[in-house]
Amino acid sequence: MPPRRIDPEKLRSALDDQLVALDRPPYDGPADALTGALVAAVLAAYDRGLQPERSAARLVVRHLLDRLVTAAPGRTVEVRVPPYAAVQAIAGPRHTRGTPPNVVETDPRTWIELATGRLTWAEAVAAGTVSASGARADLSAHLPV
C-alpha cells in the first residue's frame, strides 16, 4: 500500500504554526523538504519541553506510520498512536476480526522518537512508554523508519 500523500497546504500550515510556536520564522525552504522540516520542528518542540501543535504532531505521526507500512507491509501487527492514527503492518498471518493478536500502542512522542531513531525499541519497552502484546509485536527490526 503506497503511503498517503499529505496535502501540501496542510503540511505547510502545520509547519508554519509549529515554527511560530517555537519563535521561528515561517518555512522558506523547498517544497519537497516540508515533511522533514515538520518532523524537525515537532522534535524541537519536545526538546524545549513544549507540546507540539496538534496538527503538526498529527501529521508527523501519520507520516511516520505510513513510512512503517511502506517499509514493512502486511496486516499482522496493529500499531496504534492515539489519538492520531492506527495502521496494520508487518508481513505474516492476517488479522480480520475482533481484537488483533499483535498490538503495539504508544503515545505520539514515543512513536516519533522511535521512528526517527532517537529512542530504541528496548529503551521504550523498558521505560513502559510502549505497550506490545502478541508474539509478533516487536518493531525493533523495523525501526527507525
PLY file of the C-alpha trace (Angstrom):
ply
format ascii 1.0
element vertex 145
property float x
property float y
property float z
element edge 144
property int vertex1
property int vertex2
end_header
0.00 0.00 0.00
1.54 3.35 -1.01
1.73 5.99 1.70
-0.97 8.60 1.79
0.08 11.87 0.24
-0.18 14.66 2.77
-1.89 17.78 1.41
0.98 20.26 0.90
-1.16 23.18 2.08
-2.00 21.43 5.35
1.63 20.44 5.73
2.89 24.00 5.21
0.24 25.44 7.50
1.06 22.97 10.30
4.78 23.62 9.85
4.39 27.38 9.95
2.14 27.13 13.04
4.77 24.98 14.76
7.58 27.33 13.78
5.65 30.33 15.12
5.12 28.45 18.40
8.90 27.96 18.52
9.51 31.70 17.85
10.99 30.92 14.46
10.20 32.48 11.08
7.88 30.69 8.64
9.39 27.97 6.46
11.00 29.22 3.26
12.74 26.05 2.07
11.93 23.73 -0.83
8.51 22.10 -1.02
9.99 18.60 -1.19
11.59 19.11 2.25
8.40 20.16 4.06
7.83 16.82 5.77
11.38 16.61 7.09
11.17 20.19 8.32
7.92 19.40 10.12
9.43 16.35 11.83
12.39 18.51 12.94
10.09 21.26 14.23
7.98 18.82 16.26
11.12 17.27 17.75
12.40 20.78 18.55
9.18 21.46 20.46
9.67 18.30 22.51
13.32 19.22 23.09
12.19 22.56 24.55
9.73 20.85 26.86
6.75 22.07 24.84
3.77 20.22 23.48
3.89 20.45 19.69
0.99 21.97 17.84
-1.74 19.34 17.49
-1.94 19.49 13.69
1.85 19.25 13.41
2.08 16.24 15.72
-0.81 14.51 13.93
0.79 14.93 10.51
4.19 13.75 11.73
2.71 10.66 13.41
0.73 9.83 10.28
3.75 10.33 8.02
5.99 8.11 10.14
3.32 5.39 10.39
2.97 5.48 6.61
6.72 5.02 6.30
6.49 1.95 8.56
3.71 0.50 6.40
5.75 1.14 3.25
8.88 -0.47 4.72
7.05 -3.39 6.38
3.78 -4.02 4.54
1.33 -6.53 5.92
-1.51 -6.93 8.39
-0.01 -8.90 11.25
0.63 -6.09 13.75
-1.65 -3.19 14.53
0.32 -0.10 15.55
-1.75 2.46 17.47
-0.72 6.01 18.29
-3.78 7.56 19.92
-5.36 9.95 19.34
-3.85 10.35 15.87
-3.73 7.11 13.93
-3.51 3.33 13.75
-2.14 1.14 10.97
-1.60 -2.51 10.24
1.87 -3.56 9.17
4.37 -6.44 9.12
4.02 -9.49 6.90
2.56 -12.67 8.37
-0.84 -14.08 9.28
-3.58 -11.60 8.53
-5.96 -10.42 11.22
-9.62 -9.99 10.16
-11.95 -9.84 13.20
-12.05 -8.75 16.81
-9.06 -7.61 18.80
-5.85 -8.10 16.84
-3.50 -10.71 18.35
-0.45 -8.43 17.86
-0.83 -4.84 19.03
1.67 -2.08 19.65
0.41 1.09 21.30
2.31 4.19 22.29
1.97 7.93 22.70
2.84 10.36 19.88
6.18 11.49 21.34
7.42 7.95 21.86
6.35 6.92 18.34
8.11 9.92 16.77
11.28 9.23 18.76
11.18 5.51 17.89
10.53 6.18 14.20
13.34 8.73 13.94
15.88 6.65 15.86
16.10 8.94 18.89
14.82 6.11 21.07
15.37 2.38 20.71
12.66 -0.24 21.00
14.35 -1.74 24.06
14.53 1.67 25.77
10.84 2.37 25.13
9.76 -1.06 26.39
11.96 -0.73 29.49
10.54 2.74 30.21
6.99 1.46 29.80
6.18 4.03 27.11
5.22 1.37 24.60
2.79 -1.47 25.09
3.35 -4.53 22.92
1.23 -7.66 23.05
1.46 -10.71 20.85
4.28 -12.88 19.58
4.96 -10.61 16.58
4.54 -7.24 18.31
8.23 -6.34 18.33
9.03 -3.50 15.94
12.75 -3.36 16.67
13.68 -4.85 13.29
11.67 -2.12 11.52
12.91 0.94 13.41
13.88 3.63 12.72
11.73 4.09 9.65
0 1
1 2
2 3
3 4
4 5
5 6
6 7
7 8
8 9
9 10
10 11
11 12
12 13
13 14
14 15
15 16
16 17
17 18
18 19
19 20
20 21
21 22
22 23
23 24
24 25
25 26
26 27
27 28
28 29
29 30
30 31
31 32
32 33
33 34
34 35
35 36
36 37
37 38
38 39
39 40
40 41
41 42
42 43
43 44
44 45
45 46
46 47
47 48
48 49
49 50
50 51
51 52
52 53
53 54
54 55
55 56
56 57
57 58
58 59
59 60
60 61
61 62
62 63
63 64
64 65
65 66
66 67
67 68
68 69
69 70
70 71
71 72
72 73
73 74
74 75
75 76
76 77
77 78
78 79
79 80
80 81
81 82
82 83
83 84
84 85
85 86
86 87
87 88
88 89
89 90
90 91
91 92
92 93
93 94
94 95
95 96
96 97
97 98
98 99
99 100
100 101
101 102
102 103
103 104
104 105
105 106
106 107
107 108
108 109
109 110
110 111
111 112
112 113
113 114
114 115
115 116
116 117
117 118
118 119
119 120
120 121
121 122
122 123
123 124
124 125
125 126
126 127
127 128
128 129
129 130
130 131
131 132
132 133
133 134
134 135
135 136
136 137
137 138
138 139
139 140
140 141
141 142
142 143
143 144
